[in-house]
Structures are given as structure tokens and as C-alpha cells.
């Protein structure tokens, strides 16, 4: 038993468990009822310790493929959405049946990226999850593939799981896949070994991951590392482990050396700044001078127009933008007080010049420091 793992498990109040499509599926793409039943039993044992559980589950499209008799994952949007619509009902029904044996209800939450983009909807999702905890229910979160377009084509539930982790208190994110963790080489090679623990992010570490995805799922190890990167950057710990391994959640709960543990990279970040820095896709890009970069990164200052050299993108007031240093490094994100049309007129101008240009000065800062999130200095993924 690892002391570090034991301490992390003991401090976790909520387990966010992401379950991949291949973990839940048989070879013929039908759902594996024994696997779901086993995971439900293990979730029950987690909850007996007083911890809360959120499940982020893939498998709707895969389940629909099996039910509809499809031999391979559809390529077009219409058939993907049809497979998801048929499969989601089957998937949540199976979860509910297995969890009810232990006295819990499965609560279905279908979300899209827009639910995290808009602050009010983001808070509604969080409030729903916490209210479900009051009733002892197990939230089963999945992307709403029946209405999503971009998410079906490019997204995956690894990223969604990282977003969900930011909604709960003292979480541990567990990503269950069909691999034993991150390897120091090709996982198929007999000379490759599992990496037990990752303390620091390095270029060498990132080179170990590929974009290869499974036949039923959408995310490969590169996708998983991107999700882990997002979670560890805001102070959370993550474990990637093999969900087909018998009793895997029991072993994780016991602190056993299974999977790969990724340690948090610094102090926990407030929910507000997590939302700004790690949840929303930026709409624009601000290129800053050296003085503004240093003032924000080291001094915790607000961003003024005079420190902006140029801007890219089209955005409205209140939307998230990314801040780039003179070297081209993205180092922060924030909520812009100005839209792109007005801001383009006042970049590199002093605050006392804004009124003469725009006719008014709605804000003295382009981005207030309370609405700025400085990103951790990890290697780019």
C-alpha cells in the first residue's frame, strides 16, 4: 500500500468515476451486464465509507449500436445521434437496476459543452448534483449525444469528467479504461512498464501518449492526459486504471498500487477561477507586452488596455479570452470587460485616453484581477 495513495484516498470526499465505452461493452458492442453489476457493487462499497460518487459514463452510442445491429460505429451525424438515443435509455436503465439492489437510484444528467460555457447553467448542473447527494442518488453524467454536434465529432467523456470534477468538493477523479495506466513505452510491448505515479509534467511524459482511440470510444491516451492535465492544474489528483480488472474500485479505495496516479500540481483553485481558466473555451486572444505579462503573472494585477499589443478573434463583453506573453505562451485567461470591436480601438492606449476614443469609459480595466485565472506552468498538450 502506498502512503501517498492512502493519504489521497482518505482526503477524498467525492469520487468522480469516468467509465469508458470499452469497459462497459462486450465484443459484439452490447452492454456487459456483469461488468455494470460489478461496478455498482463497488460503488456501493465506496458509498458505505461515507463518500459521494458521481459516474461519468460513456457507452450510449456503443449500446445503441448493439441494439440496432450495427457492425461498426456510424460515420454520419444522424446515425450517431440515433444510436445514442436508443442506447442511452438502455444504459441508464441498466445502471438503475444494478444500483437499486443496493438501495440507490441512478439519476441521469445529460449535458453539452454549452451547459459549462454559460455560468448560470454551469451552476444549475452543480446544484443538481449536490441536491442528488442529499437523496443518496448516484448521478450518471453523459454527454447529450442526441443533440450535440461538435461533441460527437471531436469530444470525449474524459474531458467531461474533468469538468464534472470541478463541480464537487474534495474530489478524486478515477478514469477507468481498458489499459492498466500510462506506460513508459508502447503498452503492447513486453518490455514496457506501467508508470505507478506521476509527480511532474514533462515533454517526455507527454510523448508517451498517442491520439489512438478505441473501436467503440472516441478518446485515446492523449485525450486522457489532456483531461488529467486540466484536473491536476487546479489541484486535483487523478488515477487512470483498468476498469475491466476485477475489483478495481475496491483496490483504488484500499490505496493499492494499481493504475497510474497523477498528483495535483499545486494548490486548489477556487470554483470561479476554475470555470474561467479550465472550463470555457476562449473566444479571443490578447497578445500582451512584457510589463503587463509580469504584472498579471507575478503581481496579481488587473489588465489595462495599454498592456495589450494586439487582439485576435471576435468576442462580446463578458466572454472568456486567453492571454499570451510576448514569447507566445498562453499563461492566463479572463473575462473581457470590452467586446472585440471596442477593444481594437483602445489597445496600447492609456486609461485616460479611452473616453476620447469611445465616448465613455465603462471600465478602467479590460480584465479585472478577480476575473483572471493564471494557468499553471505545465508543458503544452
C-alpha positions in Angstrom: 0.0 0.0 0.0 1.4 3.4 -1.0 1.3 6.0 1.8 0.7 8.8 -0.8 -2.2 6.9 -2.3 -3.6 6.2 1.2 -3.5 9.8 2.1 -5.1 10.9 -1.2 -7.9 8.4 -0.7 -8.5 9.4 2.9 -8.8 13.0 2.0 -11.2 12.5 -0.9 -14.9 13.1 -0.1 -16.2 12.5 -3.6 -15.1 10.0 -6.3 -15.8 11.1 -9.9 -15.6 7.8 -11.8 -15.3 8.0 -15.6 -16.2 4.7 -17.2 -15.2 4.2 -20.9 -17.2 2.6 -23.6 -15.0 -0.4 -23.9 -15.2 -1.1 -20.2 -18.9 -1.4 -20.5 -19.1 -3.3 -23.8 -18.9 -6.9 -24.9 -17.1 -7.8 -28.1 -20.3 -7.6 -30.1 -20.9 -4.0 -28.8 -23.8 -5.0 -26.5 -23.6 -3.8 -22.9 -21.9 -6.1 -20.5 -24.4 -6.6 -17.6 -21.9 -8.4 -15.4 -19.4 -5.5 -15.6 -22.1 -2.9 -14.7 -23.3 -5.0 -11.9 -19.8 -5.4 -10.5 -19.1 -1.7 -10.7 -22.4 -0.9 -9.0 -21.4 -3.3 -6.1 -18.1 -1.5 -5.8 -19.8 1.9 -5.9 -21.9 0.7 -3.1 -18.8 -0.1 -1.0 -17.4 3.4 -1.8 -20.6 5.0 -0.5 -20.5 2.9 2.6 -17.4 4.8 3.6 -19.4 8.0 3.6 -18.1 9.2 0.3 -20.2 10.5 -2.5 -20.0 9.2 -6.1 -20.6 10.7 -9.5 -20.3 8.5 -12.5 -19.4 9.9 -15.9 -20.4 7.1 -18.3 -19.7 6.6 -21.9 -21.4 3.8 -23.7 -24.7 5.2 -25.1 -23.6 5.1 -28.7 -22.0 1.7 -28.3 -25.1 0.3 -26.6 -27.3 1.7 -29.4 -25.1 0.1 -32.0 -25.6 -3.3 -30.3 -29.3 -2.9 -30.0 -29.7 -1.7 -33.6 -27.4 -4.4 -35.0 -24.8 -2.0 -36.4 -21.4 -3.7 -37.0 -19.3 -0.6 -36.8 -19.5 2.9 -35.4 -21.6 5.2 -37.8 -19.7 7.9 -39.6 -22.6 10.4 -40.1 -24.3 12.5 -37.5 -27.8 11.3 -38.0 -26.9 7.6 -37.3 -24.7 8.6 -34.4 -27.5 10.5 -32.7 -30.0 7.7 -33.4 -27.6 5.2 -31.8 -27.2 7.4 -28.8 -30.9 7.9 -28.4 -31.6 4.2 -28.4 -28.6 3.3 -26.3 -28.9 6.0 -23.6 -32.3 4.6 -22.4 -30.8 1.1 -22.2 -27.7 2.3 -20.5 -29.4 4.3 -17.7 -32.0 1.5 -17.1 -29.1 -1.0 -16.6 -27.4 1.3 -14.1 -30.6 1.9 -12.2 -31.4 -1.8 -11.9 -27.9 -2.6 -10.6 -27.8 0.3 -8.1 -31.3 -0.3 -6.8 -30.1 -3.7 -5.5 -28.0 -1.6 -3.0 -30.7 1.0 -2.2 -29.7 3.8 -4.6 -31.3 5.4 -7.6 -29.4 6.2 -10.8 -30.0 9.9 -11.7 -29.5 10.7 -15.4 -27.8 14.0 -16.3 -27.3 14.7 -20.0 -25.2 17.7 -20.7 -23.5 19.6 -23.5 -20.5 21.9 -23.7 -22.9 24.9 -23.6 -24.0 23.8 -20.1 -20.5 24.6 -18.9 -20.0 27.6 -21.0 -22.9 29.6 -19.5 -22.3 30.4 -15.8 -26.0 30.0 -14.8 -26.3 26.6 -16.5 -23.0 25.6 -15.0 -24.3 26.4 -11.5 -27.5 24.6 -12.2 -25.7 21.4 -13.1 -23.6 21.7 -9.9 -26.7 22.4 -7.7 -28.5 19.4 -9.2 -25.6 17.1 -8.4 -25.4 18.3 -4.8 -29.1 18.0 -4.3 -29.0 14.4 -5.6 -26.3 13.7 -3.0 -28.9 14.7 -0.4 -31.1 11.9 -1.5 -28.3 9.4 -1.7 -28.7 9.1 -5.5 -25.8 8.4 -7.9 -25.6 10.9 -10.7 -24.8 9.3 -14.0 -23.5 12.0 -16.3 -23.1 11.7 -20.0 -22.8 14.0 -23.0 -26.1 14.6 -24.7 -25.1 13.0 -27.9 -28.6 13.2 -29.3 -28.4 16.9 -29.7 -24.6 17.6 -29.6 -22.8 18.0 -32.9 -19.2 19.1 -32.2 -19.0 16.9 -29.1 -19.8 13.8 -31.2 -17.3 14.6 -33.8 -14.4 15.7 -31.6 -15.3 15.4 -27.9 -15.0 12.7 -25.4 -16.1 12.0 -21.8 -12.5 12.2 -20.4 -12.8 16.0 -20.8 -16.3 16.0 -19.5 -15.2 14.1 -16.4 -12.5 16.7 -15.7 -15.2 19.4 -15.9 -17.5 17.5 -13.6 -14.7 17.1 -11.1 -14.6 20.9 -10.7 -18.3 20.8 -9.5 -17.8 18.7 -6.4 -15.9 19.1 -3.1 -12.6 17.3 -2.4 -12.8 15.0 -5.4 -10.6 12.2 -6.7 -11.0 11.7 -10.4 -10.8 8.0 -11.5 -10.7 7.3 -15.2 -11.5 3.7 -16.0 -10.3 2.5 -19.4 -9.1 -0.9 -20.8 -5.4 -0.1 -20.1 -3.6 -0.6 -16.8 -2.4 3.0 -16.8 0.3 5.1 -18.5 3.2 3.1 -19.8 6.9 4.1 -20.3 6.6 2.8 -23.9 4.2 1.0 -26.2 1.7 -0.7 -24.0 1.7 -3.7 -26.4 5.4 -4.2 -25.9 6.5 -6.8 -23.3 9.4 -4.5 -22.3 7.1 -1.6 -21.4 6.3 -1.0 -17.8 3.4 0.8 -16.1 4.2 4.1 -14.5 2.8 4.0 -10.9 2.9 7.7 -10.1 3.4 11.0 -12.0 4.7 13.9 -10.0 5.7 16.4 -12.7 4.6 17.0 -16.3 7.5 16.8 -18.7 7.8 16.8 -22.5 9.0 13.2 -22.2 5.8 12.2 -20.3 3.6 13.8 -23.0 5.4 11.9 -25.7 4.3 8.6 -24.3 0.6 9.3 -25.2 -0.9 8.9 -28.7 -4.2 10.0 -30.3 -5.2 6.4 -31.0 -8.8 5.8 -30.0 -10.7 2.5 -29.5 -13.1 1.0 -31.9 -16.1 2.0 -29.8 -14.9 5.1 -27.9 -13.6 8.4 -29.0 -10.7 9.1 -26.7 -7.2 7.7 -26.6 -4.4 8.2 -24.0 -3.6 11.6 -25.4 -7.2 12.7 -24.6 -6.9 11.2 -21.2 -3.7 13.1 -20.4 -5.4 16.3 -21.6 -8.2 15.7 -19.1 -5.7 14.8 -16.4 -3.8 17.9 -17.2 -6.9 20.1 -16.6 -7.7 18.4 -13.3 -4.2 18.4 -11.8 -3.7 22.0 -12.8 -6.4 23.1 -10.4 -5.2 21.0 -7.5 -6.9 17.6 -8.0 -5.5 14.1 -8.1 -6.3 11.6 -10.8 -6.0 7.9 -11.3 -6.1 6.1 -14.7 -6.8 2.4 -14.2 -8.2 -0.7 -16.0 -11.9 -0.9 -15.5 -12.0 -4.5 -16.7 -9.8 -5.6 -13.8 -11.9 -7.4 -11.1 -12.5 -5.2 -8.0 -10.6 -2.2 -9.4 -12.5 0.4 -7.4 -12.0 -1.7 -4.2 -8.3 -1.7 -4.9 -8.2 2.0 -5.5 -10.2 2.6 -2.3 -7.7 0.5 -0.5 -4.8 2.5 -1.7 -3.3 -0.4 -3.7 -0.7 0.3 -6.4 -2.9 0.0 -9.4 -3.2 2.2 -12.5 -1.2 5.5 -12.7 -1.7 8.2 -10.0 -1.2 11.7 -11.3 -0.5 14.1 -8.4 -2.1 17.6 -8.1 0.2 20.3 -9.4 -0.2 23.0 -6.7 -2.9 24.4 -4.5 -6.6 24.0 -5.3 -8.2 26.8 -7.4 -11.5 28.5 -6.5 -14.5 27.3 -8.4 -14.9 30.7 -10.0 -11.4 30.7 -11.4 -11.6 27.0 -12.4 -14.6 28.0 -14.6 -12.7 30.8 -16.2 -9.4 29.1 -16.6 -10.1 25.5 -17.3 -13.8 25.0 -18.3 -14.6 27.6 -21.0 -13.2 27.7 -24.5 -11.7 31.2 -25.1 -13.3 33.3 -27.8 -10.4 35.6 -28.3 -6.7 36.0 -27.7 -4.8 39.0 -26.2 -1.1 39.5 -27.0 0.4 41.3 -24.1 3.7 43.2 -23.6 6.3 42.2 -21.1 5.2 44.6 -18.4 1.5 43.5 -18.5 2.6 39.9 -18.5 4.7 40.3 -15.4 2.1 42.4 -13.6 -0.5 39.7 -14.0 1.6 36.6 -13.6 3.7 37.8 -10.6 1.8 40.8 -9.2 -1.8 39.7 -9.4 -2.8 42.9 -11.2 -5.7 43.7 -13.5 -5.2 44.0 -17.2 -5.2 47.5 -18.7 -5.6 48.4 -22.4 -2.1 49.9 -22.5 -0.6 46.5 -21.9 -2.3 44.8 -24.9 -0.3 44.8 -28.1 -2.9 43.2 -30.3 -6.0 41.0 -30.2 -7.4 38.1 -32.2 -10.9 36.8 -32.6 -14.4 38.1 -32.2 -16.0 38.2 -28.7 -18.6 40.1 -26.7 -18.2 41.7 -23.3 -18.1 39.1 -20.6 -16.7 36.3 -22.7 -13.5 34.4 -21.9 -10.3 35.3 -23.7 -6.8 33.9 -23.4 -3.7 36.0 -22.6 -0.5 35.4 -24.4 3.0 36.6 -23.4 5.5 38.2 -25.8 7.1 34.7 -26.3 3.8 33.3 -27.5 2.9 31.3 -24.3 -0.7 31.2 -23.1 -0.4 32.0 -19.4 -3.8 33.2 -18.2 -7.5 33.5 -19.1 -10.1 36.0 -18.1 -13.4 37.7 -18.7 -13.1 40.7 -21.0 -15.0 43.9 -20.0 -14.9 45.0 -23.6 -16.1 43.5 -26.9 -13.6 43.0 -29.7 -14.8 46.0 -31.7 -14.3 48.5 -28.9 -11.2 46.9 -27.6 -9.5 47.1 -31.0 -9.8 50.8 -30.8 -8.1 51.2 -27.5 -5.3 48.7 -27.4 -1.9 50.2 -26.3 -3.8 53.3 -25.0 -3.8 54.8 -21.5 -6.9 54.7 -19.5 -7.3 58.5 -19.6 -7.5 58.3 -23.4 -10.4 55.8 -23.6 -13.2 58.3 -23.1 -11.9 60.4 -26.0 -11.9 57.3 -28.3 -15.1 55.5 -27.3 -17.0 58.5 -25.8 -17.3 56.7 -22.5 -15.2 54.7 -20.0 -17.4 51.7 -19.0 -14.4 50.1 -17.2 -10.9 51.2 -16.3 -9.7 47.7 -16.6 -10.0 45.5 -19.7 -10.0 42.4 -17.3 -10.3 42.8 -13.6 -8.0 40.7 -11.5 -10.9 39.0 -9.8 -11.9 37.7 -13.2 -8.4 36.5 -14.2 -7.1 32.9 -13.8 -3.3 32.4 -14.2 -2.7 29.0 -15.7 -0.2 26.6 -14.1 3.1 26.4 -16.0 2.7 22.9 -17.4 4.0 21.8 -20.8 1.5 22.3 -23.6 -0.6 19.3 -24.6 
